[in-house]
Amino acid sequence: MNNQAQLEAVMGLIIHSGNAKSEAMEAIEVAKSGDIAGAMNKIEIAGEALIKAHHAQTEMLTKEAQGEATEMNLLTVHSQDHLMTSIAFCDLAKEIIDVYEYVQNSRI
């Protein structure tokens, strides 16, 4: 994979993963305010960002499978770490929203 293509894929991973995590954090805040539907909308947006991040990762993996070596540097490692952290954060945000929803429904 040439340096420019790798940099674009790595930056795509970082940007889209960061967007997903930000949306998930906002989803928790929205759920905390009592707007469960709004929180789920934010989670959906986070999921769309994760899909974009996965596309960037898939591009890197495809090139690697085709024999085009990916240069391993700190930015590449950081991008993968960012994706994994964002996935875990989004999963946890869904669970937190479920708890807020349960508490909200229990009060009715």
N, C-alpha and C positions, 0 to 999 in steps of 0.2 A: 504494500500500500504506500503510495507516495506521500511525502510529508504533508502536502496541502490537503489531500483527501483525509488523511488521518486526523489532522488538526480540526477539520470541519466536523468529522464524526465525533471526536472527543468533545469539542465545544457544544455540539448538539446534545450529547449526553449530559453535560454539566448544566446547560441552560434549561433543557426540558425537565430534567430531574429536579432542579431547583424550583422551577415553576410548580411542579407537582407537589413538592413539600410545602411550598408557600400556600397553595390552594388548600391543602389538607389542614394546615394550621388555621387558616381562615375558617375552614369548615367547623373546626372545634369551637372557635370563638362564636360563630353563628349559632351553633347548637347550644352553647352556653346561654345565649340570649333567649332561647326557647324556640327558635325557628328551625325545626328539624328538616322541613322541606328545603329550605335555603341551604342548610348544611349538606344535605344529600346532593344538591345541585353543585356545590363546591367540590364535593368528592368526585362527582362525575367529571368535572373539568380537570381535576387532578389525575384521574384515570386516563383522560385523553392526552395529557402531557406525558404520562408514563408510556403510553403507546408510542408517541413520537420519540421518546428517549430509547425505547426498545428498537425502533427502526434504525436509529443511529448505531446502536450496539450490534444489531444484525448485520448492518453494512460492514462493520469491522470484522465480525466473525466470518462472514461470507468471503471476504478478501483473504482472510487467514486460511480458510479451508481451500481456497483456490491456489494457495502457495505463495501469496503475497504477504510476507512477514510484516507484522505490526511492530513498530519500534516501541519497546517498553521504556517509558520514562515516567517521571513523577506525575505529569499531567494525565497520562493515560490511566495510571493507577488511581489517581484522584477521581477521574470520571466514573470509573467502575464502582468505586467506593460511594460516590455521590448517588449513583443509581440504586445501589443496594440499600443505602440508608433511606432514600426516598420511598422505596417500595415498602420497607418496614414501617416507616412513619405513616404512610397512607393506610396500611392495614390496621395499625393501632388507632388512627383517627376514626376509622369506621367503627371500631369497638367502642371508643369513647362516645361517639354520637349515639350508638345504641343504648349506652348507659344513660345518657341525658334523656333520650326518648322514653326509656323505661321509667325513670324518675318523674318525668313530666306526666306520663300517663297514670302513674300511681297516685298523683296528687289530685286527679280529677274525681 
